[in-house]
Amino acid sequence: MSAILPERDRAAEARAQELEARLAELSREIAGLRRRGEKEQLDVGRLIGDLEARADELRRELLDLRPAWQAVALARHPQRPKAQEIVAALIEEFTELHGDRLFRDDPALLAGVGWFDGRPVVAIAPRKGRDTRENLAFNFGMPYPEGYRKALRAMKLAEKFGYPVLSVVDTPAAYPGDAAEERGQAEAIARNILEMTRLRTPIAVVITGEGGSGGALAVAVGDAVLMLEHAIYTVIPPEGCAAILWRDAGRSREAAAALRLTASDLVALGVVDEIIPEPPGGAHLDPAAAIAAVGEVLRRHLRAAAGVPVETLLQRRYAKYRAMGYHEERA
């Protein structure tokens, strides 16, 4: 890695590795203090607080040194709040819908109806697991085409009754296996994108962890596209990008920076509308606060869309996506 980086970046990388080693050491110290405090009935709260404060300082410095790669690490953190947990915390009286009425129910994608901010809504969310058993059950958060068709069925229900759609996105990608392709994965994704562009009801999207490729985009077309501070949204994982471009997955940190996948990058590009701040150190350190922040911003955007005529909503949505990117015509 160091041979392909300019001198300034090599120094930053060396410092980043030093910080990672110190953070790992602090984590061991904190865990050891907790065990000793429990075993010997000692009051170690102040010592642990001091160590955690130092760890927060190191995390902030690390994020400044490698913002893209650290965002990838934080977006994938196993303790980060899962999309289905956010739905469960924010949506009251949630009733899950099952099946796409064509093939089967895909547990990798959650869809249902409930109440948010005093009004009925439809919520959709890819599901990741907390452990190996759950990850196998939810296919590691990678929906099959029937998952996307279930989501579309739920969104059409929202359109029929005038309910807003809340889409909470955290998926590495759509499932790329043979069975998914045989059942029309590409068509299911394309169909969802098409239908969401013209769905006649408000759509609010929040990317909370990984927003991976078409698997995320199939449930992420919206009037307001929001993003947690350390989430990522990208056409391909950095490891895959590095393997394709350079035949070297070890250059994934370099690829992450080039992909412009961080929330700040995407706001600057006009792909994302607003960044939702996370607790210091990341959402995994205070999931309740992170979920509350998501709810507050979603509430504000849905209230703003409540009185907008449907035709105006569709015109704005069209203009929003037409304004992304640019093209040149050369003689």
C-alpha positions as CSV (number, residue, x, y, z in Angstrom):
1,M,0.0,0.0,0.0
2,S,2.7,2.5,1.0
3,A,4.5,2.2,-2.4
4,I,1.5,3.6,-4.3
5,L,0.8,6.6,-2.1
6,P,2.5,10.0,-2.2
7,E,4.7,10.9,0.8
8,R,2.1,13.0,2.6
9,D,-0.5,10.2,2.3
10,R,2.0,7.6,3.5
11,A,2.6,9.7,6.6
12,A,-1.2,10.0,7.2
13,E,-1.5,6.2,6.7
14,A,1.3,5.5,9.2
15,R,-0.4,7.8,11.7
16,A,-3.8,6.1,11.1
17,Q,-2.3,2.7,11.7
18,E,-0.8,4.0,15.0
19,L,-4.2,5.3,16.0
20,E,-5.8,2.0,15.3
21,A,-3.3,0.2,17.4
22,R,-3.8,2.7,20.3
23,L,-7.6,2.3,20.0
24,A,-7.4,-1.4,20.2
25,E,-5.2,-1.1,23.3
26,L,-7.7,1.3,24.9
27,S,-10.5,-1.1,24.1
28,R,-8.7,-3.9,25.9
29,E,-7.9,-1.6,28.9
30,I,-11.6,-0.6,29.2
31,A,-12.8,-4.2,29.0
32,G,-10.2,-5.2,31.6
33,L,-11.3,-2.4,33.9
34,R,-14.9,-3.4,33.6
35,R,-14.2,-7.0,34.4
36,R,-12.0,-6.1,37.4
37,G,-14.7,-3.6,38.7
38,E,-17.4,-6.3,38.5
39,K,-15.1,-9.0,40.1
40,E,-13.7,-6.9,42.9
41,Q,-16.8,-4.6,43.4
42,L,-14.7,-1.5,42.6
43,D,-15.9,1.9,41.4
44,V,-14.1,2.3,38.0
45,G,-16.6,4.5,36.3
46,R,-14.4,7.6,36.3
47,L,-11.3,5.7,35.0
48,I,-13.4,4.1,32.2
49,G,-14.9,7.5,31.4
50,D,-11.4,9.0,31.0
51,L,-10.4,6.2,28.7
52,E,-13.5,6.4,26.6
53,A,-13.0,10.2,26.2
54,R,-9.5,9.5,25.0
55,A,-10.8,6.9,22.6
56,D,-13.3,9.4,21.2
57,E,-10.5,11.8,20.5
58,L,-8.5,9.2,18.7
59,R,-11.6,8.2,16.6
60,R,-12.1,11.7,15.5
61,E,-8.5,12.1,14.5
62,L,-8.7,8.8,12.6
63,L,-11.8,9.9,10.8
64,D,-10.0,13.1,9.7
65,L,-7.1,11.1,8.4
66,R,-9.1,8.5,6.5
67,P,-12.7,9.8,6.1
68,A,-13.7,7.5,3.4
69,W,-12.3,4.3,4.8
70,Q,-13.4,5.1,8.3
71,A,-16.9,5.7,7.0
72,V,-16.8,2.2,5.4
73,A,-15.7,0.7,8.7
74,L,-18.4,2.6,10.7
75,A,-21.1,1.8,8.2
76,R,-20.3,-1.9,8.6
77,H,-19.9,-1.9,12.3
78,P,-21.7,-5.0,13.7
79,Q,-23.2,-2.9,16.6
80,R,-24.6,-0.2,14.3
81,P,-28.4,0.0,14.6
82,K,-30.0,-2.2,12.0
83,A,-32.7,-0.9,9.6
84,Q,-35.4,-3.1,11.1
85,E,-34.5,-1.9,14.6
86,I,-34.9,1.7,13.4
87,V,-38.3,0.8,12.0
88,A,-39.3,-1.0,15.2
89,A,-38.3,2.1,17.3
90,L,-40.0,4.7,15.1
91,I,-43.1,3.1,13.8
92,E,-45.9,2.3,16.2
93,E,-48.3,-0.6,15.7
94,F,-46.2,-1.9,12.8
95,T,-47.8,-4.7,10.8
96,E,-45.5,-6.6,8.5
97,L,-46.6,-7.6,5.0
98,H,-45.4,-10.8,3.6
99,G,-44.8,-12.1,0.0
100,D,-44.7,-10.6,-3.4
101,R,-47.8,-12.5,-4.7
102,L,-45.6,-14.1,-7.3
103,F,-43.0,-16.4,-5.8
104,R,-42.4,-16.2,-2.0
105,D,-41.7,-14.0,1.0
106,D,-38.2,-12.7,1.2
107,P,-37.1,-12.2,4.8
108,A,-34.1,-10.1,3.7
109,L,-36.5,-7.2,3.1
110,L,-39.0,-5.9,5.6
111,A,-42.2,-4.1,4.5
112,G,-45.3,-3.1,6.4
113,V,-47.7,-0.5,7.6
114,G,-47.7,1.4,10.9
115,W,-48.0,4.9,12.5
116,F,-45.3,7.6,12.5
117,D,-45.8,11.1,13.8
118,G,-49.5,10.5,14.2
119,R,-50.2,9.3,10.7
120,P,-50.2,6.0,8.8
121,V,-47.1,5.2,6.8
122,V,-45.6,2.3,4.8
123,A,-42.0,1.4,5.8
124,I,-39.6,-0.7,3.9
125,A,-36.1,-1.8,5.0
126,P,-33.5,-4.4,4.0
127,R,-32.7,-6.5,7.1
128,K,-29.2,-7.5,8.4
129,G,-28.7,-9.8,11.3
130,R,-27.0,-9.4,14.7
131,D,-25.3,-12.8,14.6
132,T,-24.6,-15.6,12.1
133,R,-28.0,-17.3,12.5
134,E,-29.8,-14.1,11.8
135,N,-27.5,-13.2,8.9
136,L,-28.2,-16.5,7.3
137,A,-31.9,-16.1,7.8
138,F,-31.8,-12.5,6.3
139,N,-29.3,-13.5,3.5
140,F,-26.8,-10.9,5.0
141,G,-29.1,-8.1,4.1
142,M,-29.1,-8.9,0.3
143,P,-32.7,-9.1,-1.0
144,Y,-33.8,-11.4,-3.8
145,P,-36.0,-10.1,-6.6
146,E,-39.1,-11.2,-4.6
147,G,-37.9,-8.9,-1.8
148,Y,-37.9,-5.9,-4.2
149,R,-41.3,-6.9,-5.6
150,K,-42.7,-7.1,-2.0
151,A,-41.4,-3.6,-1.4
152,L,-43.1,-2.4,-4.6
153,R,-46.3,-4.1,-3.5
154,A,-46.1,-2.2,-0.2
155,M,-45.4,1.1,-2.0
156,K,-48.3,0.7,-4.3
157,L,-50.5,0.1,-1.2
158,A,-49.1,3.4,0.2
159,E,-50.0,5.1,-3.1
160,K,-53.5,3.7,-3.1
161,F,-54.3,5.1,0.4
162,G,-52.1,8.2,0.3
163,Y,-49.7,7.0,2.9
164,P,-46.1,8.4,2.9
165,V,-43.3,5.8,2.3
166,L,-40.4,5.6,4.7
167,S,-37.4,3.7,3.3
168,V,-34.6,2.8,5.7
169,V,-31.6,1.5,3.6
170,D,-28.8,-0.7,4.9
171,T,-27.7,-3.3,2.3
172,P,-24.4,-4.3,0.8
173,A,-26.1,-5.1,-2.5
174,A,-28.9,-7.0,-4.1
175,Y,-28.2,-10.8,-3.9
176,P,-26.1,-11.7,-7.0
177,G,-26.6,-15.5,-7.1
178,D,-27.9,-17.6,-9.9
179,A,-31.3,-18.1,-8.3
180,A,-31.8,-14.3,-8.1
181,E,-30.7,-13.7,-11.7
182,E,-33.0,-16.6,-12.9
183,R,-36.0,-14.9,-11.1
184,G,-35.3,-11.5,-12.7
185,Q,-33.1,-9.5,-10.3
186,A,-32.2,-6.8,-12.8
187,E,-35.8,-6.4,-13.9
188,A,-37.0,-6.1,-10.3
189,I,-34.5,-3.4,-9.5
190,A,-35.2,-1.5,-12.6
191,R,-39.0,-1.8,-12.1
192,N,-38.7,-0.4,-8.6
193,I,-36.6,2.6,-9.7
194,L,-39.1,3.3,-12.4
195,E,-42.1,3.0,-10.2
196,M,-40.6,5.1,-7.4
197,T,-39.9,8.0,-9.7
198,R,-43.6,8.3,-10.4
199,L,-45.2,7.0,-7.1
200,R,-48.0,9.4,-6.3
201,T,-47.2,9.8,-2.6
202,P,-44.3,11.3,-0.6
203,I,-41.2,9.1,-0.2
204,A,-38.5,9.8,2.4
205,V,-35.3,7.7,2.3
206,V,-32.6,7.5,4.9
207,I,-29.4,5.6,4.3
208,T,-28.3,4.3,7.7
209,G,-25.4,2.0,7.0
210,E,-24.4,0.6,3.7
211,G,-26.1,1.9,0.5
212,G,-24.7,-0.7,-1.9
213,S,-25.2,-0.4,-5.6
214,G,-28.6,-1.1,-7.3
215,G,-29.6,-3.1,-4.3
216,A,-29.9,0.1,-2.4
217,L,-31.1,2.3,-5.3
218,A,-34.1,0.0,-5.8
219,V,-35.5,1.3,-2.5
220,A,-33.8,4.7,-2.4
221,V,-35.5,6.9,-4.9
222,G,-37.2,9.6,-2.9
223,D,-38.3,13.2,-2.5
224,A,-35.9,13.5,0.4
225,V,-32.8,11.3,0.5
226,L,-31.1,11.5,3.9
227,M,-28.0,9.9,5.2
228,L,-26.5,9.2,8.6
229,E,-23.1,10.9,9.0
230,H,-21.0,7.8,8.8
231,A,-23.1,5.8,6.3
232,I,-21.9,5.1,2.8
233,Y,-23.6,5.0,-0.6
234,T,-21.7,3.6,-3.5
235,V,-22.0,1.9,-6.8
236,I,-19.6,-0.9,-5.7
237,P,-17.8,-1.9,-2.5
238,P,-14.3,-0.5,-2.3
239,E,-12.8,-4.0,-2.3
240,G,-14.6,-4.9,-5.5
241,C,-13.6,-1.6,-7.1
242,A,-9.9,-2.2,-6.2
243,A,-10.0,-5.7,-7.5
244,I,-11.5,-4.6,-10.8
245,L,-9.4,-1.5,-11.4
246,W,-6.1,-2.6,-10.1
247,R,-6.4,-6.4,-9.6
248,D,-5.5,-5.7,-6.0
249,A,-8.1,-5.7,-3.2
250,G,-5.4,-4.3,-0.9
251,R,-6.0,-0.9,-2.5
252,S,-9.5,-0.8,-1.2
253,R,-8.7,2.3,1.0
254,E,-7.6,4.1,-2.1
255,A,-10.7,3.0,-3.9
256,A,-12.9,4.2,-1.1
257,A,-11.6,7.7,-1.4
258,A,-12.0,7.7,-5.2
259,L,-15.6,6.4,-5.1
260,R,-16.8,9.5,-3.2
261,L,-19.0,7.4,-1.0
262,T,-19.2,9.5,2.2
263,A,-22.2,11.5,3.2
264,S,-20.3,14.8,2.8
265,D,-19.2,13.8,-0.7
266,L,-22.7,12.9,-1.8
267,V,-24.3,16.0,-0.4
268,A,-21.7,18.0,-2.4
269,L,-22.6,16.0,-5.5
270,G,-26.4,16.6,-5.0
271,V,-27.1,12.9,-4.6
272,V,-28.1,13.2,-0.9
273,D,-30.2,16.1,0.5
274,E,-29.1,16.2,4.2
275,I,-26.7,14.6,6.6
276,I,-28.0,13.3,9.9
277,P,-25.4,13.8,12.7
278,E,-24.4,10.7,14.6
279,P,-23.3,10.5,18.3
280,P,-19.6,11.1,18.8
281,G,-17.6,8.0,17.6
282,G,-20.5,6.6,15.5
283,A,-24.1,5.4,15.8
284,H,-23.0,2.1,17.3
285,L,-21.9,3.8,20.5
286,D,-25.3,5.3,21.2
287,P,-28.0,3.6,19.0
288,A,-30.9,5.2,20.8
289,A,-29.6,8.7,20.1
290,A,-28.9,7.8,16.5
291,I,-32.4,6.5,16.0
292,A,-33.9,9.5,17.7
293,A,-32.0,11.8,15.3
294,V,-33.3,9.8,12.3
295,G,-36.8,10.1,13.6
296,E,-36.5,13.9,14.1
297,V,-35.3,14.5,10.6
298,L,-37.8,12.2,8.9
299,R,-40.6,13.9,10.9
300,R,-39.5,17.3,9.6
301,H,-39.3,16.2,6.0
302,L,-42.7,14.4,6.0
303,R,-44.4,17.3,7.6
304,A,-42.9,19.6,4.8
305,A,-44.3,17.2,2.1
306,A,-47.7,16.8,3.7
307,G,-49.4,19.8,2.1
308,V,-47.7,19.6,-1.3
309,P,-50.0,18.6,-4.2
310,V,-49.1,15.3,-5.8
311,E,-48.4,16.8,-9.2
312,T,-46.0,19.3,-7.6
313,L,-44.3,16.5,-5.7
314,L,-43.8,14.5,-8.9
315,Q,-42.4,17.5,-10.8
316,R,-39.9,18.2,-8.0
317,R,-38.9,14.6,-7.8
318,Y,-38.3,14.6,-11.6
319,A,-36.3,17.8,-11.5
320,K,-34.2,16.5,-8.5
321,Y,-33.0,13.4,-10.4
322,R,-32.6,15.2,-13.8
323,A,-30.3,17.7,-12.1
324,M,-27.8,15.0,-11.0
325,G,-24.7,14.6,-13.1
326,Y,-23.9,16.3,-16.4
327,H,-23.1,15.5,-20.0
328,E,-21.2,17.1,-22.8
329,E,-21.9,17.1,-26.5
330,R,-18.8,17.4,-28.7
331,A,-18.7,17.9,-32.4
